[in-house]
Amino acid sequence: MTINGETQEAAAETLARLLETLELGEAVVATALNGRFVRAADRGKTALKDGDAVEILAPMQGG
């Protein structure tokens, strides 16, 4: 699957599990799957499959 423009291997079955695997959890501000916004409440029931494109927006520190 593609995550924020980079092809990556991911074994997560849902969007929520993917965020946990990436250790982002509650820090995520917004998510999209294949160009469609996914509400935080829907991440646990949003299934992922090979070839999906996931966009994740989270605050970053640094400068």
mmCIF file of the N, C-alpha and C atoms, coordinates in Angstrom:
data_MODEL
# 
_entry.id   MODEL 
# 
loop_
_atom_site.group_PDB 
_atom_site.id 
_atom_site.type_symbol 
_atom_site.label_atom_id 
_atom_site.label_alt_id 
_atom_site.label_comp_id 
_atom_site.label_asym_id 
_atom_site.label_entity_id 
_atom_site.label_seq_id 
_atom_site.pdbx_PDB_ins_code 
_atom_site.Cartn_x 
_atom_site.Cartn_y 
_atom_site.Cartn_z 
_atom_site.occupancy 
_atom_site.B_iso_or_equiv 
_atom_site.pdbx_formal_charge 
_atom_site.auth_seq_id 
_atom_site.auth_comp_id 
_atom_site.auth_asym_id 
_atom_site.auth_atom_id 
_atom_site.pdbx_PDB_model_num 
ATOM 1   N N  . MET A 1 1  ? 0.838   -1.176 0.000  1.00 0.00 ? 1  MET A N  1 
ATOM 2   C CA . MET A 1 1  ? 0.000   0.000  0.000  1.00 0.00 ? 1  MET A CA 1 
ATOM 3   C C  . MET A 1 1  ? 0.880   1.236  0.000  1.00 0.00 ? 1  MET A C  1 
ATOM 4   N N  . THR A 1 2  ? 0.283   2.346  -0.293 1.00 0.00 ? 2  THR A N  1 
ATOM 5   C CA . THR A 1 2  ? 1.002   3.618  -0.303 1.00 0.00 ? 2  THR A CA 1 
ATOM 6   C C  . THR A 1 2  ? 0.563   4.426  0.916  1.00 0.00 ? 2  THR A C  1 
ATOM 7   N N  . ILE A 1 3  ? 1.537   4.860  1.704  1.00 0.00 ? 3  ILE A N  1 
ATOM 8   C CA . ILE A 1 3  ? 1.254   5.650  2.890  1.00 0.00 ? 3  ILE A CA 1 
ATOM 9   C C  . ILE A 1 3  ? 1.973   6.982  2.743  1.00 0.00 ? 3  ILE A C  1 
ATOM 10  N N  . ASN A 1 4  ? 1.183   8.050  2.686  1.00 0.00 ? 4  ASN A N  1 
ATOM 11  C CA . ASN A 1 4  ? 1.721   9.406  2.487  1.00 0.00 ? 4  ASN A CA 1 
ATOM 12  C C  . ASN A 1 4  ? 2.701   9.455  1.314  1.00 0.00 ? 4  ASN A C  1 
ATOM 13  N N  . GLY A 1 5  ? 2.314   8.820  0.218  1.00 0.00 ? 5  GLY A N  1 
ATOM 14  C CA . GLY A 1 5  ? 3.089   8.892  -1.007 1.00 0.00 ? 5  GLY A CA 1 
ATOM 15  C C  . GLY A 1 5  ? 4.234   7.903  -1.123 1.00 0.00 ? 5  GLY A C  1 
ATOM 16  N N  . GLU A 1 6  ? 4.468   7.081  -0.095 1.00 0.00 ? 6  GLU A N  1 
ATOM 17  C CA . GLU A 1 6  ? 5.557   6.100  -0.118 1.00 0.00 ? 6  GLU A CA 1 
ATOM 18  C C  . GLU A 1 6  ? 4.992   4.688  -0.078 1.00 0.00 ? 6  GLU A C  1 
ATOM 19  N N  . THR A 1 7  ? 5.480   3.838  -0.965 1.00 0.00 ? 7  THR A N  1 
ATOM 20  C CA . THR A 1 7  ? 5.063   2.442  -0.958 1.00 0.00 ? 7  THR A CA 1 
ATOM 21  C C  . THR A 1 7  ? 5.662   1.746  0.255  1.00 0.00 ? 7  THR A C  1 
ATOM 22  N N  . GLN A 1 8  ? 4.798   1.093  1.033  1.00 0.00 ? 8  GLN A N  1 
ATOM 23  C CA . GLN A 1 8  ? 5.238   0.408  2.247  1.00 0.00 ? 8  GLN A CA 1 
ATOM 24  C C  . GLN A 1 8  ? 4.488   -0.906 2.394  1.00 0.00 ? 8  GLN A C  1 
ATOM 25  N N  . GLU A 1 9  ? 5.121   -1.849 3.069  1.00 0.00 ? 9  GLU A N  1 
ATOM 26  C CA . GLU A 1 9  ? 4.459   -3.095 3.446  1.00 0.00 ? 9  GLU A CA 1 
ATOM 27  C C  . GLU A 1 9  ? 3.743   -2.851 4.765  1.00 0.00 ? 9  GLU A C  1 
ATOM 28  N N  . ALA A 1 10 ? 2.498   -3.276 4.847  1.00 0.00 ? 10 ALA A N  1 
ATOM 29  C CA . ALA A 1 10 ? 1.753   -3.131 6.088  1.00 0.00 ? 10 ALA A CA 1 
ATOM 30  C C  . ALA A 1 10 ? 0.797   -4.309 6.211  1.00 0.00 ? 10 ALA A C  1 
ATOM 31  N N  . ALA A 1 11 ? 0.779   -4.942 7.369  1.00 0.00 ? 11 ALA A N  1 
ATOM 32  C CA . ALA A 1 11 ? -0.072  -6.103 7.593  1.00 0.00 ? 11 ALA A CA 1 
ATOM 33  C C  . ALA A 1 11 ? -1.364  -5.750 8.323  1.00 0.00 ? 11 ALA A C  1 
ATOM 34  N N  . ALA A 1 12 ? -1.617  -4.487 8.556  1.00 0.00 ? 12 ALA A N  1 
ATOM 35  C CA . ALA A 1 12 ? -2.798  -4.063 9.302  1.00 0.00 ? 12 ALA A CA 1 
ATOM 36  C C  . ALA A 1 12 ? -4.071  -4.322 8.496  1.00 0.00 ? 12 ALA A C  1 
ATOM 37  N N  . GLU A 1 13 ? -5.102  -4.785 9.187  1.00 0.00 ? 13 GLU A N  1 
ATOM 38  C CA . GLU A 1 13 ? -6.381  -5.066 8.531  1.00 0.00 ? 13 GLU A CA 1 
ATOM 39  C C  . GLU A 1 13 ? -7.301  -3.856 8.496  1.00 0.00 ? 13 GLU A C  1 
ATOM 40  N N  . THR A 1 14 ? -7.106  -2.909 9.437  1.00 0.00 ? 14 THR A N  1 
ATOM 41  C CA . THR A 1 14 ? -7.946  -1.710 9.478  1.00 0.00 ? 14 THR A CA 1 
ATOM 42  C C  . THR A 1 14 ? -7.075  -0.468 9.553  1.00 0.00 ? 14 THR A C  1 
ATOM 43  N N  . LEU A 1 15 ? -7.677  0.657  9.271  1.00 0.00 ? 15 LEU A N  1 
ATOM 44  C CA . LEU A 1 15 ? -6.959  1.920  9.346  1.00 0.00 ? 15 LEU A CA 1 
ATOM 45  C C  . LEU A 1 15 ? -6.503  2.205  10.775 1.00 0.00 ? 15 LEU A C  1 
ATOM 46  N N  . ALA A 1 16 ? -7.344  1.905  11.749 1.00 0.00 ? 16 ALA A N  1 
ATOM 47  C CA . ALA A 1 16 ? -6.965  2.123  13.160 1.00 0.00 ? 16 ALA A CA 1 
ATOM 48  C C  . ALA A 1 16 ? -5.745  1.291  13.523 1.00 0.00 ? 16 ALA A C  1 
ATOM 49  N N  . ARG A 1 17 ? -5.713  0.036  13.083 1.00 0.00 ? 17 ARG A N  1 
ATOM 50  C CA . ARG A 1 17 ? -4.571  -0.841 13.388 1.00 0.00 ? 17 ARG A CA 1 
ATOM 51  C C  . ARG A 1 17 ? -3.314  -0.336 12.701 1.00 0.00 ? 17 ARG A C  1 
ATOM 52  N N  . LEU A 1 18 ? -3.445  0.185  11.497 1.00 0.00 ? 18 LEU A N  1 
ATOM 53  C CA . LEU A 1 18 ? -2.289  0.750  10.801 1.00 0.00 ? 18 LEU A CA 1 
ATOM 54  C C  . LEU A 1 18 ? -1.699  1.904  11.598 1.00 0.00 ? 18 LEU A C  1 
ATOM 55  N N  . LEU A 1 19 ? -2.546  2.774  12.119 1.00 0.00 ? 19 LEU A N  1 
ATOM 56  C CA . LEU A 1 19 ? -2.065  3.910  12.913 1.00 0.00 ? 19 LEU A CA 1 
ATOM 57  C C  . LEU A 1 19 ? -1.344  3.435  14.169 1.00 0.00 ? 19 LEU A C  1 
ATOM 58  N N  . GLU A 1 20 ? -1.860  2.368  14.791 1.00 0.00 ? 20 GLU A N  1 
ATOM 59  C CA . GLU A 1 20 ? -1.191  1.794  15.961 1.00 0.00 ? 20 GLU A CA 1 
ATOM 60  C C  . GLU A 1 20 ? 0.167   1.228  15.569 1.00 0.00 ? 20 GLU A C  1 
ATOM 61  N N  . THR A 1 21 ? 0.212   0.514  14.458 1.00 0.00 ? 21 THR A N  1 
ATOM 62  C CA . THR A 1 21 ? 1.456   -0.081 13.974 1.00 0.00 ? 21 THR A CA 1 
ATOM 63  C C  . THR A 1 21 ? 2.509   0.986  13.696 1.00 0.00 ? 21 THR A C  1 
ATOM 64  N N  . LEU A 1 22 ? 2.065   2.114  13.173 1.00 0.00 ? 22 LEU A N  1 
ATOM 65  C CA . LEU A 1 22 ? 2.973   3.231  12.872 1.00 0.00 ? 22 LEU A CA 1 
ATOM 66  C C  . LEU A 1 22 ? 3.258   4.076  14.109 1.00 0.00 ? 22 LEU A C  1 
ATOM 67  N N  . GLU A 1 23 ? 2.679   3.681  15.250 1.00 0.00 ? 23 GLU A N  1 
ATOM 68  C CA . GLU A 1 23 ? 2.840   4.376  16.536 1.00 0.00 ? 23 GLU A CA 1 
ATOM 69  C C  . GLU A 1 23 ? 2.399   5.829  16.458 1.00 0.00 ? 23 GLU A C  1 
ATOM 70  N N  . LEU A 1 24 ? 1.275   6.061  15.763 1.00 0.00 ? 24 LEU A N  1 
ATOM 71  C CA . LEU A 1 24 ? 0.732   7.415  15.657 1.00 0.00 ? 24 LEU A CA 1 
ATOM 72  C C  . LEU A 1 24 ? -0.461  7.606  16.583 1.00 0.00 ? 24 LEU A C  1 
ATOM 73  N N  . GLY A 1 25 ? -1.315  6.607  16.685 1.00 0.00 ? 25 GLY A N  1 
ATOM 74  C CA . GLY A 1 25 ? -2.443  6.623  17.604 1.00 0.00 ? 25 GLY A CA 1 
ATOM 75  C C  . GLY A 1 25 ? -3.216  7.922  17.643 1.00 0.00 ? 25 GLY A C  1 
ATOM 76  N N  . GLU A 1 26 ? -3.306  8.509  18.828 1.00 0.00 ? 26 GLU A N  1 
ATOM 77  C CA . GLU A 1 26 ? -4.120  9.701  19.057 1.00 0.00 ? 26 GLU A CA 1 
ATOM 78  C C  . GLU A 1 26 ? -3.540  10.976 18.445 1.00 0.00 ? 26 GLU A C  1 
ATOM 79  N N  . ALA A 1 27 ? -2.305  10.945 17.989 1.00 0.00 ? 27 ALA A N  1 
ATOM 80  C CA . ALA A 1 27 ? -1.674  12.141 17.435 1.00 0.00 ? 27 ALA A CA 1 
ATOM 81  C C  . ALA A 1 27 ? -2.233  12.509 16.064 1.00 0.00 ? 27 ALA A C  1 
ATOM 82  N N  . VAL A 1 28 ? -2.937  11.595 15.423 1.00 0.00 ? 28 VAL A N  1 
ATOM 83  C CA . VAL A 1 28 ? -3.420  11.810 14.061 1.00 0.00 ? 28 VAL A CA 1 
ATOM 84  C C  . VAL A 1 28 ? -4.553  12.824 14.050 1.00 0.00 ? 28 VAL A C  1 
ATOM 85  N N  . VAL A 1 29 ? -4.441  13.794 13.154 1.00 0.00 ? 29 VAL A N  1 
ATOM 86  C CA . VAL A 1 29 ? -5.454  14.831 13.000 1.00 0.00 ? 29 VAL A CA 1 
ATOM 87  C C  . VAL A 1 29 ? -6.488  14.416 11.965 1.00 0.00 ? 29 VAL A C  1 
ATOM 88  N N  . ALA A 1 30 ? -6.043  13.849 10.849 1.00 0.00 ? 30 ALA A N  1 
ATOM 89  C CA . ALA A 1 30 ? -6.960  13.463 9.777  1.00 0.00 ? 30 ALA A CA 1 
ATOM 90  C C  . ALA A 1 30 ? -6.386  12.295 8.992  1.00 0.00 ? 30 ALA A C  1 
ATOM 91  N N  . THR A 1 31 ? -7.304  11.498 8.418  1.00 0.00 ? 31 THR A N  1 
ATOM 92  C CA . THR A 1 31 ? -6.892  10.377 7.577  1.00 0.00 ? 31 THR A CA 1 
ATOM 93  C C  . THR A 1 31 ? -7.761  10.342 6.324  1.00 0.00 ? 31 THR A C  1 
ATOM 94  N N  . ALA A 1 32 ? -7.180  9.804  5.263  1.00 0.00 ? 32 ALA A N  1 
ATOM 95  C CA . ALA A 1 32 ? -7.930  9.589  4.025  1.00 0.00 ? 32 ALA A CA 1 
ATOM 96  C C  . ALA A 1 32 ? -7.514  8.238  3.456  1.00 0.00 ? 32 ALA A C  1 
ATOM 97  N N  . LEU A 1 33 ? -8.461  7.568  2.848  1.00 0.00 ? 33 LEU A N  1 
ATOM 98  C CA . LEU A 1 33 ? -8.212  6.290  2.200  1.00 0.00 ? 33 LEU A CA 1 
ATOM 99  C C  . LEU A 1 33 ? -8.662  6.412  0.752  1.00 0.00 ? 33 LEU A C  1 
ATOM 100 N N  . ASN A 1 34 ? -7.716  6.240  -0.147 1.00 0.00 ? 34 ASN A N  1 
ATOM 101 C CA . ASN A 1 34 ? -7.996  6.355  -1.585 1.00 0.00 ? 34 ASN A CA 1 
ATOM 102 C C  . ASN A 1 34 ? -8.694  7.665  -1.929 1.00 0.00 ? 34 ASN A C  1 
ATOM 103 N N  . GLY A 1 35 ? -8.213  8.747  -1.299 1.00 0.00 ? 35 GLY A N  1 
ATOM 104 C CA . GLY A 1 35 ? -8.710  10.083 -1.603 1.00 0.00 ? 35 GLY A CA 1 
ATOM 105 C C  . GLY A 1 35 ? -9.981  10.485 -0.877 1.00 0.00 ? 35 GLY A C  1 
ATOM 106 N N  . ARG A 1 36 ? -10.508 9.612  -0.031 1.00 0.00 ? 36 ARG A N  1 
ATOM 107 C CA . ARG A 1 36 ? -11.734 9.934  0.703  1.00 0.00 ? 36 ARG A CA 1 
ATOM 108 C C  . ARG A 1 36 ? -11.434 10.070 2.191  1.00 0.00 ? 36 ARG A C  1 
ATOM 109 N N  . PHE A 1 37 ? -11.900 11.178 2.787  1.00 0.00 ? 37 PHE A N  1 
ATOM 110 C CA . PHE A 1 37 ? -11.720 11.442 4.209  1.00 0.00 ? 37 PHE A CA 1 
ATOM 111 C C  . PHE A 1 37 ? -12.337 10.316 5.030  1.00 0.00 ? 37 PHE A C  1 
ATOM 112 N N  . VAL A 1 38 ? -11.623 9.892  6.096  1.00 0.00 ? 38 VAL A N  1 
ATOM 113 C CA . VAL A 1 38 ? -12.139 8.878  7.025  1.00 0.00 ? 38 VAL A CA 1 
ATOM 114 C C  . VAL A 1 38 ? -12.194 9.493  8.414  1.00 0.00 ? 38 VAL A C  1 
ATOM 115 N N  . ARG A 1 39 ? -13.396 9.578  8.963  1.00 0.00 ? 39 ARG A N  1 
ATOM 116 C CA . ARG A 1 39 ? -13.570 10.134 10.310 1.00 0.00 ? 39 ARG A CA 1 
ATOM 117 C C  . ARG A 1 39 ? -12.874 9.254  11.339 1.00 0.00 ? 39 ARG A C  1 
ATOM 118 N N  . ALA A 1 40 ? -12.413 9.866  12.421 1.00 0.00 ? 40 ALA A N  1 
ATOM 119 C CA . ALA A 1 40 ? -11.738 9.123  13.487 1.00 0.00 ? 40 ALA A CA 1 
ATOM 120 C C  . ALA A 1 40 ? -12.617 7.990  14.008 1.00 0.00 ? 40 ALA A C  1 
ATOM 121 N N  . ALA A 1 41 ? -13.908 8.221  14.136 1.00 0.00 ? 41 ALA A N  1 
ATOM 122 C CA . ALA A 1 41 ? -14.833 7.214  14.648 1.00 0.00 ? 41 ALA A CA 1 
ATOM 123 C C  . ALA A 1 41 ? -14.956 6.009  13.711 1.00 0.00 ? 41 ALA A C  1 
ATOM 124 N N  . ASP A 1 42 ? -14.606 6.179  12.442 1.00 0.00 ? 42 ASP A N  1 
ATOM 125 C CA . ASP A 1 42 ? -14.748 5.108  11.451 1.00 0.00 ? 42 ASP A CA 1 
ATOM 126 C C  . ASP A 1 42 ? -13.451 4.351  11.172 1.00 0.00 ? 42 ASP A C  1 
ATOM 127 N N  . ARG A 1 43 ? -12.349 4.763  11.751 1.00 0.00 ? 43 ARG A N  1 
ATOM 128 C CA . ARG A 1 43 ? -11.054 4.140  11.438 1.00 0.00 ? 43 ARG A CA 1 
ATOM 129 C C  . ARG A 1 43 ? -10.999 2.666  11.825 1.00 0.00 ? 43 ARG A C  1 
ATOM 130 N N  . GLY A 1 44 ? -11.638 2.277  12.915 1.00 0.00 ? 44 GLY A N  1 
ATOM 131 C CA . GLY A 1 44 ? -11.613 0.894  13.365 1.00 0.00 ? 44 GLY A CA 1 
ATOM 132 C C  . GLY A 1 44 ? -12.379 -0.058 12.468 1.00 0.00 ? 44 GLY A C  1 
ATOM 133 N N  . LYS A 1 45 ? -13.335 0.456  11.716 1.00 0.00 ? 45 LYS A N  1 
ATOM 134 C CA . LYS A 1 45 ? -14.121 -0.402 10.825 1.00 0.00 ? 45 LYS A CA 1 
ATOM 135 C C  . LYS A 1 45 ? -13.794 -0.164 9.351  1.00 0.00 ? 45 LYS A C  1 
ATOM 136 N N  . THR A 1 46 ? -12.730 0.610  9.094  1.00 0.00 ? 46 THR A N  1 
ATOM 137 C CA . THR A 1 46 ? -12.304 0.872  7.725  1.00 0.00 ? 46 THR A CA 1 
ATOM 138 C C  . THR A 1 46 ? -11.236 -0.143 7.332  1.00 0.00 ? 46 THR A C  1 
ATOM 139 N N  . ALA A 1 47 ? -11.638 -1.114 6.516  1.00 0.00 ? 47 ALA A N  1 
ATOM 140 C CA . ALA A 1 47 ? -10.739 -2.191 6.099  1.00 0.00 ? 47 ALA A CA 1 
ATOM 141 C C  . ALA A 1 47 ? -9.723  -1.698 5.079  1.00 0.00 ? 47 ALA A C  1 
ATOM 142 N N  . LEU A 1 48 ? -8.520  -2.273 5.152  1.00 0.00 ? 48 LEU A N  1 
ATOM 143 C CA . LEU A 1 48 ? -7.450  -1.957 4.204  1.00 0.00 ? 48 LEU A CA 1 
ATOM 144 C C  . LEU A 1 48 ? -7.183  -3.174 3.334  1.00 0.00 ? 48 LEU A C  1 
ATOM 145 N N  . LYS A 1 49 ? -6.748  -2.907 2.087  1.00 0.00 ? 49 LYS A N  1 
ATOM 146 C CA . LYS A 1 49 ? -6.376  -3.990 1.191  1.00 0.00 ? 49 LYS A CA 1 
ATOM 147 C C  . LYS A 1 49 ? -5.163  -3.573 0.372  1.00 0.00 ? 49 LYS A C  1 
ATOM 148 N N  . ASP A 1 50 ? -4.530  -4.546 -0.264 1.00 0.00 ? 50 ASP A N  1 
ATOM 149 C CA . ASP A 1 50 ? -3.370  -4.264 -1.109 1.00 0.00 ? 50 ASP A CA 1 
ATOM 150 C C  . ASP A 1 50 ? -3.727  -3.206 -2.143 1.00 0.00 ? 50 ASP A C  1 
ATOM 151 N N  . GLY A 1 51 ? -2.822  -2.291 -2.357 1.00 0.00 ? 51 GLY A N  1 
ATOM 152 C CA . GLY A 1 51 ? -3.009  -1.257 -3.364 1.00 0.00 ? 51 GLY A CA 1 
ATOM 153 C C  . GLY A 1 51 ? -3.686  0.002  -2.861 1.00 0.00 ? 51 GLY A C  1 
ATOM 154 N N  . ASP A 1 52 ? -4.152  0.008  -1.604 1.00 0.00 ? 52 ASP A N  1 
ATOM 155 C CA . ASP A 1 52 ? -4.784  1.203  -1.054 1.00 0.00 ? 52 ASP A CA 1 
ATOM 156 C C  . ASP A 1 52 ? -3.770  2.329  -0.896 1.00 0.00 ? 52 ASP A C  1 
ATOM 157 N N  . ALA A 1 53 ? -4.280  3.553  -0.974 1.00 0.00 ? 53 ALA A N  1 
ATOM 158 C CA . ALA A 1 53 ? -3.471  4.744  -0.727 1.00 0.00 ? 53 ALA A CA 1 
ATOM 159 C C  . ALA A 1 53 ? -4.014  5.417  0.529  1.00 0.00 ? 53 ALA A C  1 
ATOM 160 N N  . VAL A 1 54 ? -3.163  5.531  1.541  1.00 0.00 ? 54 VAL A N  1 
ATOM 161 C CA . VAL A 1 54 ? -3.539  6.120  2.826  1.00 0.00 ? 54 VAL A CA 1 
ATOM 162 C C  . VAL A 1 54 ? -2.782  7.425  3.014  1.00 0.00 ? 54 VAL A C  1 
ATOM 163 N N  . GLU A 1 55 ? -3.497  8.460  3.390  1.00 0.00 ? 55 GLU A N  1 
ATOM 164 C CA . GLU A 1 55 ? -2.881  9.739  3.746  1.00 0.00 ? 55 GLU A CA 1 
ATOM 165 C C  . GLU A 1 55 ? -3.140  9.981  5.216  1.00 0.00 ? 55 GLU A C  1 
ATOM 166 N N  . ILE A 1 56 ? -2.099  10.348 5.950  1.00 0.00 ? 56 ILE A N  1 
ATOM 167 C CA . ILE A 1 56 ? -2.199  10.563 7.393  1.00 0.00 ? 56 ILE A CA 1 
ATOM 168 C C  . ILE A 1 56 ? -1.617  11.937 7.710  1.00 0.00 ? 56 ILE A C  1 
ATOM 169 N N  . LEU A 1 57 ? -2.400  12.760 8.362  1.00 0.00 ? 57 LEU A N  1 
ATOM 170 C CA . LEU A 1 57 ? -1.930  14.074 8.802  1.00 0.00 ? 57 LEU A CA 1 
ATOM 171 C C  . LEU A 1 57 ? -1.802  14.060 10.316 1.00 0.00 ? 57 LEU A C  1 
ATOM 172 N N  . ALA A 1 58 ? -0.612  14.404 10.782 1.00 0.00 ? 58 ALA A N  1 
ATOM 173 C CA . ALA A 1 58 ? -0.336  14.456 12.220 1.00 0.00 ? 58 ALA A CA 1 
ATOM 174 C C  . ALA A 1 58 ? 0.612   15.620 12.480 1.00 0.00 ? 58 ALA A C  1 
ATOM 175 N N  . PRO A 1 59 ? 0.479   16.274 13.643 1.00 0.00 ? 59 PRO A N  1 
ATOM 176 C CA . PRO A 1 59 ? 1.396   17.360 13.957 1.00 0.00 ? 59 PRO A CA 1 
ATOM 177 C C  . PRO A 1 59 ? 2.831   16.848 14.095 1.00 0.00 ? 59 PRO A C  1 
ATOM 178 N N  . MET A 1 60 ? 3.776   17.650 13.657 1.00 0.00 ? 60 MET A N  1 
ATOM 179 C CA . MET A 1 60 ? 5.195   17.297 13.743 1.00 0.00 ? 60 MET A CA 1 
ATOM 180 C C  . MET A 1 60 ? 5.921   18.360 14.575 1.00 0.00 ? 60 MET A C  1 
ATOM 181 N N  . GLN A 1 61 ? 6.922   17.907 15.311 1.00 0.00 ? 61 GLN A N  1 
ATOM 182 C CA . GLN A 1 61 ? 7.750   18.850 16.060 1.00 0.00 ? 61 GLN A CA 1 
ATOM 183 C C  . GLN A 1 61 ? 9.051   19.050 15.316 1.00 0.00 ? 61 GLN A C  1 
ATOM 184 N N  . GLY A 1 62 ? 9.678   20.134 15.602 1.00 0.00 ? 62 GLY A N  1 
ATOM 185 C CA . GLY A 1 62 ? 10.966  20.405 14.961 1.00 0.00 ? 62 GLY A CA 1 
ATOM 186 C C  . GLY A 1 62 ? 10.880  21.652 14.106 1.00 0.00 ? 62 GLY A C  1 
ATOM 187 N N  . GLY A 1 63 ? 11.944  21.935 13.412 1.00 0.00 ? 63 GLY A N  1 
ATOM 188 C CA . GLY A 1 63 ? 11.881  23.153 12.611 1.00 0.00 ? 63 GLY A CA 1 
ATOM 189 C C  . GLY A 1 63 ? 12.844  23.224 11.545 1.00 0.00 ? 63 GLY A C  1 
# 
